[in-house]
């Protein structure tokens, strides 16, 4: 039986299963980055699509058509292109992803306040307090799948079980666009045929150690004496693996917000398409990053006093420099001026730079921040201008209004600063 057929059969069985006592729900968006990127482009729905950075970036997400060629997240774009040369490559729109993610998480909270956000595209829900409103945990899963698709035009997979670990494994087996229940009396039948590397928390190194012990399936792991596992894997890890192999998981769903919660720092990195030693190119990128970070600070209603510059060289050596300002800020001019001054003080000449980053730390709520006004400060200035820019960005997109420098395409010598699609990381 093929893997796809096995999953389909398992999902079908799960939908008829008894979900009594299975009050933990795990919801995972299907190929989230890719789904959001193509939802308004129907011509791409049946094509292999990869979302990621430029030539030197990594795969952030891939549609299932691309995954059929062996493409997966975290793979280098170079290898992904070799595996799937006809794939359509799309750069991620982090602003749009953040909006969709926030909306999905708020949908979860309409069902239960006990939502533990794991990432932009997945969360645990404890629905034990929601069963007066819904007939069963399975009904909760059906409701969420239907509502998310109706509102966001993307699909998700749902796992329902008695513990978080089992719920997460169930949602993985239900992919894509499925719902799977693991009944309390069928836990071992669900777990034991699985490969050990499918267990949540078992990475490549742990799987290799288990394989050396001759343990390939979770059932093998479950029937190995815990003392043997502890000697081989360590006392704590061995006991934990043995418990998970029997479906024993004492953790509970703990309410935790995700990207929309107050952040300790906000920053952005940029990996150049090619290493550059051109200071003009670096300064332009610092302006771009400072503008983006400032907009995110204002959107979050926070400001910060410490500006940190990160520079990574061609050999992957990385250095950081920070400066704490007198007043907290969320303004582009202050952030950019500080980042440029930090860069200038490095005294780099002809150094080949691979990546630069700007980060603002020491964040406080903007309503709590104080600032000493200058005697010659005009009544209206940069703050008003940036508020207007934010309004335009909210309505027309983040690139609607930009500094004039960023609207000019740099045309430096070949190999020195020609800007190509790049990999961005937002944190």
Secondary structure, DSSP 8 states (H G I E B T S, - for coil): --HHHHHHHHHHHHHTS--TT--EEEEEETTHHHHHHHTT-GGGTTS-EEEE-STT-BEEEE-HHHHTTT--TT-BHHHHHHHTTT-EEE---HHHHHHHHHHHHHHHHHH-S-EEEEETTEEEEE-GGGTTTSS-HHHHHHHHHHHHHHHHS--EEEEEESSHHHHHHHHHHH-SS-EEE--GGGHHHHHTTSBGGGSTT--HHHHHHHHHTT--BHHHHHTS-HHHHHHHH-HHHHHHHHHHHTT--------B--TTS--SEEEEEEEEEEEE--HHHHHHHHHHHHHHHHHHHHHHTEEEEEEEEEEEETTS-EEEEEEEEEEEE--HHHHHHHHHHHHHTT--SS--EEEEEEEEEEEEEGGG------TT--SS-HHHHHHHHHHHHHHH-TTSS--HHHHS----STTSS-----EEEE-
